[in-house]
Amino acid sequence: MFFLSTIRMSFSNLRANAMRTFLTMLGVIIGITSILALLTIGQGVTDSVIDQLSGLGGNRATVTIHNTTVKPGFTDEELEHFARLEGVEGVAPQLSSYHILTLMPELTNSKYDGVYTISRRVMGVNDFYFSTYTKNAGMMYGRSISTDDVTYRTNVCVLGYDLWQRLYGNYSPVGEIIKINNTDCTIIGVMNELVGIDVTGNSSIIVPYTTAVQTFSMGLPDSFDVVISTSSDSDEVIARVENLCATLLNSAGDNGYSVVNQEEILDMVVTITDLVLGMLAGIAVIALMVGGIGIMNMMLVTVSERTAEIGLRKALGARPSVILLQFLIEAVIISLFGGIIGVLLGLGASYIASLLIGYTFSFNPMTVMLALLFSLVVGVIFGLLPARRAAKMNPIEALRSA
Amino acid sequence: MSAGKPVISLTDITKSYQMGDVHFPVLHGITFTVDAGEFVSVLGPSGSGKSTLMNIIGCLDVADSGTYMLGRRTVKGLPERTMARIRNRDIGFVFQSFQLLPRISAIENVMLPLIYAKVPRAQRYARAMAELERVGLADKANNLPRQLSGGQQQRVAIARALVTRPRILLADEPTGALDRATGAQIMDIFQSLNKEGITVVMITHDHKVASFASRTVYILDGKLYSKEEYEALELGEEG
């Protein structure tokens, strides 16, 4: 009851100085908006990165040779060894380099009438690449690279989505022949658009990696991914992979290879994003503190402006604690309303960011509660000193100033 | 609150102020008593210490030495919250400059002491309205102070002073900001309140205003004097 009338009084006092109140509130609004936007955007991006990494199917490890002069890359037989290890679902080598693609005038569906050349990334992959990495996207036209294509080093290729649009517009290219470095390759399919973190496939032309090695002289793959079956213990499988590496690469020395587990990468991503977010949030907290100082400043001005009022209230029987409460409530109203507006703006900003960056918008209610609690605490902390000054004011001197 | 019993009794009250290194004695041993139901004016020029005396009587300040009894209670070494409670329940203040809060209506100003007395809202309104009726301003209840004349504002202030039903009404130059006719109306209100049994203590520098009271005490340079002594001293100063 008493509390309610105090809150009502505080609102009327704040309304009387609407401009000043708003400007003071702005400090808190900026602080809370940036904290909430940073945390929500950061969380959203991290979540979607993790989703995409783990959405690629099972846990993975990337095996890389460092010393390429001693051992330039992995042979088919060696890759076969890795693929046959217990708990390994398959291996996916990847080669890539830029080559000249040529479209001849006799191609019926292409957008170009004459001879057309373009430099594009040629990726050499195996059938396993399609069955795991681009499984979700699927094929738009035709088929993907098969085991036979890899085994027999056929001259076939699959177009990435963007490249297909560039060369063919909306027509199917399946069955047409394109030259890669003057070698005829039959287009057997078009991939749907890839979304997520690794979208290099969209602008590339994809061939069997054995063809890439043999026909396009792209060298042996010096790195490949091992996909670990979900039913096995990834640590054990990685130990087996490392053993095999040691056996195969004995001549290359102890540090000739590395095996990086996807979980480690995930951990690293999380650690780095947490660090960056922590730093940014730290800056935002400083902004909020500056907002708090703004509140303190305004409340000090208010207290000295309203000296006569404080004196009168004391003469009418307001206890010091009541005066303290009244000014504290004013400070808290500023900071809490600033917090509420900041939360709304912060969520709005992160929603817009999610549309621009392209991840699914979500927010943690806990973060919102925390932001509101934080703004409340700022109001109390920075409102306390001015409120205490008002509460301690000598009523005679306060009345005399009228 | 039977008439005749002392409600305010001051014995040898002294007060001085410290301003940096300088010591200003303001009251030098004031002794006087106000009985329940009296209408007493304290007459003195500015600088005589009458405001300090009022602050001590009103429990806004405490004496350096001497005894102040408010009813049966000795006002000395009381915590601030108890002083606040006395100001809220036992004393009603009327100031020269009215001291109404400008942004709230007349009735809200009158309700203010009841908020501090923790009276429920429904009762606050009814009691504040009753007081406004008593000073003849029920129809102006929702006006802001600036929409009222000086006399009306002072009547609102009187209603506010009375709303907690205090035993004592303490007025500091209540007509100082008003013209003579309006001042006389305020004095009429004081006299009729006094007839209803409220003890009135009024501080003024104006003989004519003081004459509305049933008894006058004279203060000069922090001491009380009889009427004759005071007039002699005052003439001496002017001469």
Contacts between the chains, C-beta under 8 A, distances in Angstrom:
chain1	res1	chain2	res2	distance
A	1	B	118	7.5
A	1	B	120	6.1
A	1	B	121	6.2
A	2	B	115	6.4
A	2	B	118	5.6
A	4	B	121	7.9
A	5	B	115	5.0
A	5	B	121	7.3
A	6	B	115	7.9
A	9	B	104	7.9
A	12	B	103	5.9
A	12	B	104	6.9
A	13	B	103	7.5
A	16	B	103	5.6
A	308	B	99	7.2
A	309	B	101	6.2
A	312	B	99	4.7
A	312	B	101	7.3
A	313	B	112	7.3
A	313	B	116	7.6
A	314	B	60	7.6
A	314	B	84	6.8
A	314	B	87	7.4
A	315	B	58	7.2
A	315	B	60	6.3
A	315	B	87	5.9
A	315	B	93	5.1
A	315	B	99	7.8
A	316	B	87	6.9
A	316	B	88	6.6
A	316	B	93	7.3
A	316	B	112	5.6
A	316	B	113	4.6
A	316	B	116	6.2
A	316	B	160	7.3
A	317	B	84	5.2
A	317	B	85	6.6
A	317	B	87	4.8
A	317	B	88	2.3
A	317	B	89	7.1
A	317	B	113	5.6
A	317	B	116	4.3
A	317	B	117	6.7
A	317	B	164	7.3
A	318	B	84	6.4
A	318	B	88	8.0
A	318	B	116	5.0
A	319	B	80	7.1
A	319	B	81	4.6
A	319	B	84	4.4
A	319	B	85	7.6
A	319	B	116	7.4
A	320	B	80	5.5
A	320	B	81	7.0
A	320	B	84	7.4
A	321	B	81	7.3
A	322	B	116	6.4
A	395	B	60	4.9
A	396	B	55	5.2
A	396	B	60	5.3
A	396	B	61	5.5
A	399	B	60	7.6
A	399	B	95	7.3
A	399	B	99	7.4
A	402	B	95	7.8
A	402	B	97	5.6
A	402	B	99	6.4
